[in-house]
Amino acid sequence: MPRLSDSMEEGTVAKWLVEEGATVSRGQPLVEIDTDKATMEYEAESDGTLLAILVAEGETAPIGAPIARIGAPGDSAQPPSNRLLQDERSAVAGETREAASNRLLQGARSGRVNASPIAKRIARERGVDLAGLQGTGPNGMITKEDVERAAASDPARAARPGSEPAPLTRVQQTIARHMVEAAAVPTFSVEVEIDMTACAELRSSLDPPPSYNDLVVKACALALRDHPRVNAAYSDEGFRHASEIDVGIAVAAEDALLVPVIRQADRKSLAEIRSASRELVEKARSGKLTPAELDGGTFTISNLGMHGMRRFEALLNTPQAAILAVGAVEPRPAVGADGGILVRPQMSATLVCDHRILYGADAAAFLVRVRQLLEEPSAL
């Protein structure tokens, strides 16, 4: 089991991408692993033959425990009895030979159900026996849809969905701990309304057009140059001022909230931010993010505008000093220069701050600069 993030202690095999007996090449995606941050691909480290899969899909193993064995090119797959004997001899450091043998024997006796991790979770929630299902996925894999159809076909079972607690994934466990930590931080918020007329005109003049969120990312990155304290982080030893401006964008992935990072966002053009943002969002939703793309953000933007939310407050992405919650760009009444009422595209932006680092004047000055850049976006 590889270590795919600094905080990872164990991982769950989400999906094997290669079958036993298949030939693999160095760098070829071998397996998808659920970590405490995201589902990530792990690549084969050498050429050879996948002789044995030791940890089935949906099963968990600690860092360093064997999950598969790759032999020399052309080797044939070994029978389970030989595999178990070899696994016992190569048990993970810190685990006794007896414990390793018992663990591996238990896995072998329990049998393997060819089902996706999501299908297994829903089956546990709905009380569906996977052994009795015929999968419609690749290689006969039981999918989420297969389980839902089976649950719906049983009226008694369908009447009591959710009777069993749904187990948390590693990512969900990490998010839960992180949210508890964030809720313990003393915070305050400041809010402004931003006239997005000029941004709308800028978008219409560019091809391909950036999203409103791309414009907000660039505006925040430039404002962080002028207000470096907002780009700091809190620690008991003192404030840590970041040397780079790395802006995280909150992305709703399946059953998880991930924050991939746009590196050096202040140095990127709008086109580069647009490209980086779309690539990160796509990878987040497909479970392809790497640890490097999730770690090290210095400021976070959370946008619910695409869902029609006008305003909201976000929890801090600790230990960062602040997070900006962005609402929908929508036509609202505004007061013109002559005092008359007119309709303009406007957006609410709420900055939530760690009060141990930032004070009201700091936050207000930063948010005023963000508003200025968005209302006069020529500098973007």
For each residue, the residues with C-beta under 8 A, 3 or more apart:
1: 10 11 33 55 61 62 63 64 65 66 67
2: 11 33 42 63
3: 8 63
4: 8 11 33 35 37 40 42 291
5: 8 35 36 37 291 294 295
6: 291 295
7: 36 37 174
8: 3 4 5 11 35 36 37 63
9: 36 62 63
10: 1 60 61 62 63 170
11: 1 2 4 8 33 34 35 60 61 63 170
12: 33 34 58 59 60 117 169 170
13: 16 31 32 33 34 55 56 57 58 59 60 61 67
14: 31 32 33 34 39 57 58 116 117 287
15: 31 32 57 116 117
16: 13 19 30 31 32 53 57
17: 29 30 31 32 41
18: 22 24 28 30 31 44 50
19: 16 22 50 139
20: 50 51 52 53 77
21: 49 50 51 76 77
22: 18 19 49 50
23: 48 49 50 73
24: 18 28 30 44 47 48 49 50 70
25: 28 44 47
26: 43 44 45 46 47
27: 43 44
28: 18 24 25 43 44
29: 17 32 41 42 43 44
30: 16 17 18 24 41 42 43 44 50 68
31: 13 14 15 16 17 18 41 42 67 68
32: 13 14 15 16 17 29 39 40 41 42 287
33: 1 2 4 11 12 13 14 39 40 41 42
34: 11 12 13 14 39 117 169 170 171
35: 4 5 8 11 38 39 40 170 171 291
36: 5 7 8 9 170 171 173 174
37: 4 5 7 8 40 171 174 258 289 291 294
38: 35 171 253 256 258 284 287 289 294
39: 14 32 33 34 35 171 287
40: 4 32 33 35 37 287 288 289 290 291
41: 17 29 30 31 32 33 288
42: 2 4 29 30 31 32 33
43: 26 27 28 29 30
44: 18 24 25 26 27 28 29 30 47 48 70
45: 26 70
46: 26 70
47: 24 25 26 44 73
48: 23 24 44 70 71 72 73 75
49: 21 22 23 24 70 71 72 73 74 75 76 77
50: 18 19 20 21 22 23 24 30 53 68 69 70 77
51: 20 21 69 70 71 75 76 77 78 83
52: 20 68 69 77 78 83
53: 16 20 50 56 67 68
54: 66 67 68 69 83 87 104 107
55: 1 13 59 60 61 65 66 67 68 107
56: 13 53 59 107 112
57: 13 14 15 16 112 114 115 116 117
58: 12 13 14 113 115 117 120
59: 12 13 55 56 107
60: 10 11 12 13 55
61: 1 10 11 13 55 65 66 67 92
62: 1 9 10 65 92 95
63: 1 2 3 8 9 10 11
64: 1 92 93
65: 1 55 61 62 91 92 95
66: 1 54 55 61 69 87 90 91 92
67: 1 13 31 53 54 55 61
68: 30 31 50 52 53 54 55
69: 50 51 52 54 66 78 83 86
70: 24 44 45 46 48 49 50 51
71: 48 49 51 75
72: 48 49 75
73: 23 47 48 49
74: 49
75: 48 49 51 71 72
76: 21 49 51
77: 20 21 49 50 51 52
78: 51 52 69 82 83 86
79: 82 83
80: 83 84 108
81: 84 85
82: 78 79 85 86
83: 51 52 54 69 78 79 80 86 87
84: 80 81 87 88 101 104 105 108
85: 81 82 88 89
86: 69 78 82 83 89 90
87: 54 66 83 84 90 91 100 101 104
88: 84 85 91 97 100 101 104
89: 85 86 97
90: 66 86 87
91: 65 66 87 88 95 96 97 99 100 101
92: 61 62 64 65 66 95 100
93: 64
94:
95: 62 65 91 92 99 100 103
96: 91 99 100
97: 88 89 91 100 101
98: 101 102
99: 91 95 96 102 103
100: 87 88 91 92 95 96 97 103 104
101: 84 87 88 91 97 98 104 105
102: 98 99 105 106
103: 95 99 100 106 107
104: 54 84 87 88 100 101 107 108
105: 84 101 102 108 109
106: 102 103 109 110
107: 54 55 56 59 103 104 110
108: 80 84 104 105
109: 105 106
110: 106 107
111:
112: 56 57
113: 58 120 130 131 142
114: 57 135 139 140 141 142
115: 57 58 119 120 123 130 133 135 141 142 143 147
116: 14 15 57 119 120 137 141 142 143 144
117: 12 14 15 34 57 58 120 121 169
118: 121 122 144 254 255
119: 115 116 122 123 130 141 142 143 144 146 147
120: 58 113 115 116 117 123 124 130
121: 117 118 124 125 166 167 169
122: 118 119 125 126 128 144 147 148 151
123: 115 119 120 126 127 128 129 130 147
124: 120 121 127 164 166 167
125: 121 122 161 162 164 166
126: 122 123 147 148 150 151 157 158 161
127: 123 124 151 157 163 164
128: 122 123 133 147 150 151 157
129: 123 132 133
130: 113 115 119 120 123 133 142 147
131: 113
132: 129 150
133: 115 128 129 130 142 146 147 150
134: 140 142 146
135: 114 115 140 141 142 143 146
136: 142 143 145 146
137: 116 140 141 142 143 146
138: 141
139: 19 114
140: 114 134 135 137
141: 114 115 116 119 135 137 138
142: 113 114 115 116 119 130 133 134 135 136 137 146 147
143: 115 116 119 135 136 137 146 147
144: 116 118 119 122 147 148
145: 136 148 149
146: 119 133 134 135 136 137 142 143 149 150
147: 115 119 122 123 126 128 130 133 142 143 144 150 151
148: 122 126 144 145 151 152
149: 145 146 152 153
150: 126 128 132 133 146 147 153 154
151: 122 126 127 128 147 148 154 157 158 161
152: 148 149 158
153: 149 150
154: 150 151 157 158
155: 158 159
156: 159 160
157: 126 127 128 151 154 160 161
158: 126 151 152 154 155 161
159: 155 156
160: 156 157 163
161: 125 126 151 157 158
162: 125 166
163: 127 160
164: 124 125 127
165:
166: 121 124 125 162
167: 121 124
168: 172 173 176
169: 12 34 117 121 172 173 255 256
170: 10 11 12 34 35 36 173 174
171: 34 35 36 37 38 39 174 175 255 256 258
172: 168 169 175 176 255 256
173: 36 168 169 170 176 177
174: 7 36 37 170 171 177 178
175: 171 172 178 179 256 257
176: 168 172 173 179 180
177: 173 174 180 181
178: 174 175 181 182 317 318
179: 175 176 182 183 315
180: 176 177 183 184
181: 177 178 184 185 318
182: 178 179 185 315 316 317 318
183: 179 180 315
184: 180 181
185: 181 182 234 316 318 354 356
186: 354 355 356
187: 316 352 353 354 355
188: 352 353 355 360 363
189: 313 350 351 352 353
190: 350 351 353 360 363 364 367
191: 311 348 349 350 351 367
192: 348 349 367 368 370 371
193: 332 346 347 348
194: 346 347 348 349 370 371 374 375
195: 198 334 344 345 346 375
196: 199 200 212 329 344 345 346 347 374 375
197: 200 201 344 345 375
198: 195 201 202 374 375 376 377
199: 196 202 203 212 215 329 374 375 377
200: 196 197 203 204 329 345
201: 197 198 204 205
202: 198 199 205 206 215 377 380
203: 199 200 206 209 210 212 215
204: 200 201 209
205: 201 202
206: 202 203 209 210 270 271
207:
208: 274
209: 203 204 206
210: 203 206 214 215 270 271 273 274
211: 214 215 274 277
212: 196 199 203 215 216 305 326 329 347
213: 216 217 249 277 301 303 305 326
214: 210 211 217 218 270 273 274 277
215: 199 202 203 210 211 212 218 219 270 374 377 380
216: 212 213 219 220 301 303 324 326 349 370 374
217: 213 214 220 221 247 249 262 265 273 277 301
218: 214 215 221 222 265 266 268 270 273 373 380
219: 215 216 222 223 370 373 374 377 380
220: 216 217 223 224 247 265 299 301 324 370
221: 217 218 224 225 245 247 265 266 268
222: 218 219 225 226 266 369 373 379 380
223: 219 220 226 227 230 366 369 370 373
224: 220 221 227 228 230 231 245 247 266 298 299 366
225: 221 222 228 245 266
226: 222 223 366 369
227: 223 224 230 231 362 365 366 369
228: 224 225 231 232 241 242
229: 232 239 241 321 357 358 362
230: 223 224 227 299 321 322 353 358 362 363 366
231: 224 227 228 241 242 245 298 299 321
232: 228 229 239 240 241 242 298 321 357
233: 239 240 242 298 319 320 321 357
234: 185 239 240 318 319 321 354 356 357
235: 238 239 240 319
236:
237:
238: 235
239: 229 232 233 234 235 357
240: 232 233 234 235 319
241: 228 229 231 232
242: 228 231 232 233 245 246 298
243:
244: 263 264 298
245: 221 224 225 231 242 264 265 266 298 299
246: 242 261 262 263 264 265 296 297 298 299
247: 217 220 221 224 261 262 265 297 298 299 300 301
248: 259 260 261 262 297 299 300 301 317
249: 213 217 259 260 261 262 277 280 281 300 301 303
250: 257 258 259 300 301 302 303 314 317
251: 257 258 259 260 280 281 284 285
252: 256 257
253: 38 256 257 258 284 285 287
254: 118 285 287
255: 118 169 171 172
256: 38 169 171 172 175 252 253
257: 175 250 251 252 253
258: 37 38 171 250 251 253 284 289 294
259: 248 249 250 251 294 297 300 317
260: 248 249 251 280 281 283 284 289 293 294
261: 246 247 248 249 280 293 294 295 296 297
262: 217 246 247 248 249 265 268 273 276 277 280
263: 244 246 276
264: 244 245 246 267 268
265: 217 218 220 221 245 246 247 262 268 273
266: 218 221 222 224 225 245
267: 264
268: 218 221 262 264 265 272 273 276
269: 272 273
270: 206 210 214 215 218 273 274 380
271: 206 210 274 275
272: 268 269 275 276
273: 210 214 217 218 262 265 268 269 270 276 277
274: 208 210 211 214 270 271 277 278
275: 271 272 278 279
276: 262 263 268 272 273 279 280
277: 211 213 214 217 249 262 273 274 280 281
278: 274 275 281 282
279: 275 276 282 283
280: 249 251 260 261 262 276 277 283 284 289 293
281: 249 251 260 277 278 284 285
282: 278 279 285 286 288
283: 260 279 280 286 287 288 289 293
284: 38 251 253 258 260 280 281 287 288 289
285: 251 253 254 281 282
286: 282 283
287: 14 32 38 39 40 253 254 283 284
288: 40 41 282 283 284
289: 37 38 40 258 260 280 283 284 293 294
290: 40 293 294
291: 4 5 6 35 37 40 294 295
292: 295 296
293: 260 261 280 283 289 290
294: 5 37 38 258 259 260 261 289 290 291
295: 5 6 261 291 292
296: 246 261 292
297: 246 247 248 259 261 300 317 320
298: 224 231 232 233 242 244 245 246 247 320
299: 220 224 230 231 245 246 247 248 320 321 322 323 324
300: 247 248 249 250 259 297 314 317 320 323 324
301: 213 216 217 220 247 248 249 250 323 324 326
302: 250 314 323 324 325 326
303: 213 216 249 250 306 325 326
304: 307 309 312 325 326 327 328
305: 212 213 308 309 326 327 328 329 347
306: 303 328
307: 304 328
308: 305 328
309: 304 305 312 327 328
310: 327 328 330 348
311: 191 325 327 348 350
312: 304 309 325 327 350
313: 189 325 350 352
314: 250 300 302 323 324 325 350 352
315: 179 182 183 323 352
316: 182 185 187 320 322 323 352 354
317: 178 182 248 250 259 297 300 320 323
318: 178 181 182 185 234 354
319: 233 234 235 240 354
320: 233 297 298 299 300 316 317 323 354
321: 229 230 231 232 233 234 299 353 354 357 358
322: 230 299 316 351 352 353 354 358 363 366
323: 299 300 301 302 314 315 316 317 320 351 352
324: 216 220 299 300 301 302 314 349 350 351 352 370
325: 302 303 304 311 312 313 314 349 350 351 352
326: 212 213 216 301 302 303 304 305 347 348 349
327: 304 305 309 310 311 312 347 348 349 350
328: 304 305 306 307 308 309 310 347
329: 196 199 200 212 305 345 346 347
330: 310 345 346 347
331: 343 344 345 346
332: 193 343 344 345 346
333: 341 342 343
334: 195 341 342 343 344 346
335: 339 340 341 342
336: 339 340 341 342
337:
338:
339: 335 336
340: 335 336
341: 333 334 335 336
342: 333 334 335 336
343: 331 332 333 334
344: 195 196 197 331 332 334
345: 195 196 197 200 329 330 331 332
346: 193 194 195 196 329 330 331 332 334
347: 193 194 196 212 305 326 327 328 329 330 374
348: 191 192 193 194 310 311 326 327
349: 191 192 194 216 324 325 326 327 367 370 371
350: 189 190 191 311 312 313 314 324 325 327
351: 189 190 191 322 323 324 325 363 366 367
352: 187 188 189 313 314 315 316 322 323 324 325
353: 187 188 189 190 230 321 322 357 358 362 363
354: 185 186 187 234 316 318 319 320 321 322 357 358
355: 186 187 188 358 359
356: 185 186 234
357: 229 232 233 234 239 321 353 354
358: 229 230 321 322 353 354 355 362 363
359: 355 362 363
360: 188 190 363 364
361: 364 365
362: 227 229 230 353 358 359 365 366
363: 188 190 230 322 351 353 358 359 360 366 367
364: 190 360 361 367 368
365: 227 361 362 368 369
366: 223 224 226 227 230 322 351 362 363 369 370
367: 190 191 192 349 351 363 364 370 371
368: 192 364 365 371 372
369: 222 223 226 227 365 366 372 373
370: 192 194 216 219 220 223 324 349 366 367 373 374
371: 192 194 349 367 368 374 375
372: 368 369 375 376
373: 218 219 222 223 369 370 376 377 379 380
374: 194 196 198 199 215 216 219 347 370 371 377
375: 194 195 196 197 198 199 371 372
376: 198 372 373 379
377: 198 199 202 215 219 373 374 380
378:
379: 222 373 376
380: 202 215 218 219 222 270 373 377
